[in-house]
Amino acid sequence: MSVSSPGTSLLRQPVAVWAVAFAAVVSFMGIGLVDPILPAIAHDLGASRSQTLLLFTSYLGITGLAMLLTGAVAGRYGAKKTLLMGLGLIVVFAALAGASGSIGQIVGFRAGWGLGNALFIATALATIVSAASGGTAGAIILYEAALGLGIAVGPLLGGALGEISWRGPFFGTAALMAVAFLAISVLLPATPRPAVRPRLADPIRALRHPGLRAVAVMAFFYNLGFFTLLAYTPFALGIASPTGLGLVFFGWGICLALASVLLAPALQRRFGAVPVVATMLGLFALVLAAEAVLVGHPTFLVVGTVVAGIFLGVNNTVVTELVMEVSPVPRATASAAYSAVRFVGGALAAWAAGVLGEAVAPWAPFALGAAGVAVGLLILLDNARHLRVVDHPVEAHSRTEAVAVGTGDA
């Protein structure tokens, strides 16, 4: 079944699109890769929880701030060179993180990793959208499948390699990113620089648009919950085994990936973007609130974390399409502006979760996450009038094609 027109399949993409999608999978593995090894890093390096969670803060904070520069860099060097610069930085800093001897060194190298990540992910989505066949919606589904698959596989790989040493996941990521670097070098044709080069201030100016600004601010608060769940849950669960933690977050990531591909298009087609996002935010806030109340029950935390992946997967896909379509600014600029705001929210969440978990109580980080998501919901509802531009039926997506993409069969 076609995505946008007869004979145009979501899976029938140029080889360059698959090369970028593969690199995106590996890139997004870096988000959840450290989850299973956080307790091991804290134990082996004598670090507190709040110090260890700075691995997320430095990574996400630099990723967010660097997003403001990516458009100007891509405008000067072109998409392919920008992608390769990003991948090269990730290879170097992931390897250095694996060779580190202190928590401070890892935090610093994760910041360099975040810079490379920003250069890559801000350019990857625009590259896939421009090169893919099947229209914007199909390209976004492909990108979100790569995101979900990367987030799912990251903890699984991190857990497996973490059983050998906490250094293993870092070296493993460096090796996989080196493969992605070679794939894009060979398979992605040279990309011309845009006729009109983006300026450094373009992402900031883009946020003047009320619709894009509303989605970005909503995502800032949403990410307070997203990264509280991702960063603090490994400590709250009390599971020492990297493999055990990896399996928990693998289940979470699989739910996220399949929901983004299977549920999101159908729900948006039936109910519209704003009602779907509002519902997912409400359900996610309830899960976080319940985890705050039942933080002493590991079984519930496991179930709540995995189930939350469904809500997050639907939300991520629909919000990504909102970002791409809600404003008249170029897609790369819109993506950079939105990502800068949301990743800063994630950086603050990881830091605050560590501090609250130590200074207040184990339930406090989840309460903060629930409150943040609830604020995001209120912002979305208050600005719904600015988001109706994409509140329309999207193209039909084949269930078979979606499963293939979401499970990696393609």
HELIX and SHEET records of a PDB file:
HELIX    1   1 VAL A   15  GLY A   32  1                                  18    
HELIX    2   2 ASP A   35  ILE A   37  5                                   3    
HELIX    3   3 LEU A   38  LEU A   45  1                                   8    
HELIX    4   4 ARG A   49  THR A   52  1                                   4    
HELIX    5   5 LEU A   54  TYR A   77  1                                  24    
HELIX    6   6 ALA A   79  GLY A   98  1                                  20    
HELIX    7   7 ILE A  103  ALA A  131  1                                  29    
HELIX    8   8 GLY A  135  GLY A  162  1                                  28    
HELIX    9   9 GLY A  168  LEU A  187  1                                  20    
HELIX   10  10 ASP A  202  ALA A  206  1                                   5    
HELIX   11  11 PRO A  210  LEU A  237  1                                  28    
HELIX   12  12 PRO A  242  LEU A  258  1                                  17    
HELIX   13  13 ALA A  259  LEU A  263  3                                   5    
HELIX   14  14 ALA A  264  PHE A  271  1                                   8    
HELIX   15  15 ALA A  273  VAL A  293  1                                  21    
HELIX   16  16 PRO A  298  GLU A  325  1                                  28    
HELIX   17  17 ARG A  331  ALA A  359  1                                  29    
HELIX   18  18 ALA A  364  ASP A  382  1                                  19    
HELIX   19  19 ALA A  384  HIS A  386  5                                   3    
HELIX   20  20 ARG A  388  VAL A  390  5                                   3    
HELIX   21  21 ARG A  399  THR A  407  1                                   9    
END                                                                             
